Amino acid sequence: MTAREPKIPGPEHPITIEATGVHVVARVGTHVVADSTRALTVREANYPPVQYIPLDDVDQSLLTESATQTYCPYKGDASYYGIALAEGGLTDAVWSYREPYDFVAAIAGHVAFYTDQVDVQVGA
């Protein structure tokens, strides 16, 4: 196995992290999965902005740990969660960088949601 070399964001792949500054709510149907005024907005390269919500502002009773893991050379190893609901669950709808690389250390202790599965409302 080869060692992973972290990449440093720069002009060719910029990453910025800043306080969102407004109320953010994540819902699946009528279920509020997260409700926060402490979210961070991560802007990375040409991807849409992503809301990273503190895990303390998430209804953790709905999260189910997944065996899925991925790697980002800019952020590190990502772990995933499903969302368990009485009417059915979602698989790998939530991700987190538990020990992100130093440049993006601010996202430690936060989770993000796939917006094709979870309705994330900014300024809710």
C-alpha positions in Angstrom: 0.0 0.0 0.0 1.4 3.4 -1.0 1.5 6.3 1.5 -1.1 8.9 0.8 0.3 12.3 0.1 -2.0 15.1 1.2 -2.5 17.8 -1.5 -2.5 21.4 -0.4 -5.4 23.6 -1.8 -4.2 26.3 -4.1 -5.2 28.3 -7.2 -5.8 25.1 -9.2 -8.0 23.5 -6.5 -9.1 26.2 -4.0 -10.9 25.4 -0.7 -12.4 28.0 1.6 -14.2 27.4 4.9 -16.3 30.1 6.6 -19.1 30.4 9.0 -22.4 30.2 7.2 -23.8 32.8 9.5 -27.5 31.8 9.1 -29.8 29.1 10.3 -29.3 25.7 8.5 -31.8 22.8 8.7 -31.5 19.4 7.2 -34.7 17.4 6.7 -35.7 14.0 5.3 -39.4 14.4 4.6 -40.9 15.9 7.8 -38.0 14.6 10.0 -35.5 17.3 11.1 -32.1 15.6 11.0 -30.0 18.7 11.8 -30.7 22.2 13.0 -27.9 24.6 13.4 -26.8 28.2 13.5 -23.1 27.1 13.6 -22.7 25.5 10.2 -19.7 26.0 8.0 -19.8 26.6 4.3 -17.1 24.7 2.4 -16.4 25.9 -1.1 -14.1 23.6 -3.0 -12.9 24.1 -6.6 -15.9 24.1 -9.0 -18.1 22.0 -6.7 -21.3 23.5 -5.2 -20.9 24.8 -1.7 -21.4 22.2 1.1 -22.8 22.9 4.5 -20.9 21.1 7.3 -23.0 21.0 10.4 -21.6 20.3 13.9 -22.4 16.8 15.0 -23.8 18.2 18.2 -26.6 19.9 16.1 -27.6 16.6 14.5 -30.2 14.1 15.8 -27.6 11.4 16.2 -30.3 8.9 17.2 -31.2 8.8 13.4 -27.6 8.1 12.3 -26.4 4.6 11.6 -22.7 4.0 11.0 -21.7 2.6 7.6 -18.7 0.6 6.6 -18.2 2.9 3.6 -15.1 5.0 3.6 -13.6 7.2 0.9 -10.5 9.3 0.6 -10.0 12.9 -0.6 -6.4 14.0 -1.1 -7.4 17.5 0.1 -9.4 16.6 3.2 -8.5 13.0 4.2 -10.5 9.9 5.0 -14.3 10.2 5.0 -16.6 8.0 7.1 -20.3 7.6 6.3 -23.7 7.3 8.0 -27.1 6.2 7.0 -30.3 7.8 8.3 -32.7 5.4 9.9 -36.4 6.4 9.8 -39.5 4.3 10.6 -40.7 4.6 7.0 -37.3 3.4 5.7 -33.7 4.5 5.8 -31.2 6.2 3.6 -27.8 4.6 3.0 -24.6 6.7 3.1 -26.5 10.0 3.0 -24.1 11.7 5.5 -20.3 12.0 5.6 -17.7 13.2 8.0 -14.0 13.8 8.1 -13.2 12.7 11.7 -9.5 13.6 11.4 -9.3 16.0 8.4 -6.0 17.3 7.1 -4.7 20.4 8.8 -5.8 22.8 6.1 -9.4 21.9 6.6 -9.2 21.1 10.3 -12.3 23.3 11.0 -14.6 20.6 9.6 -13.6 18.1 12.3 -16.7 17.3 14.4 -19.0 18.2 11.5 -21.1 16.2 9.1 -22.4 17.0 5.6 -25.4 15.6 3.7 -25.9 14.5 0.1 -28.5 17.0 -1.0 -30.0 14.5 -3.5 -31.1 12.5 -0.4 -31.5 15.2 2.3 -33.1 18.6 2.0 -30.6 21.1 3.3 -32.1 24.6 3.7 -29.8 27.5 4.3 -31.4 30.6 5.9 -34.3 28.4 7.0 
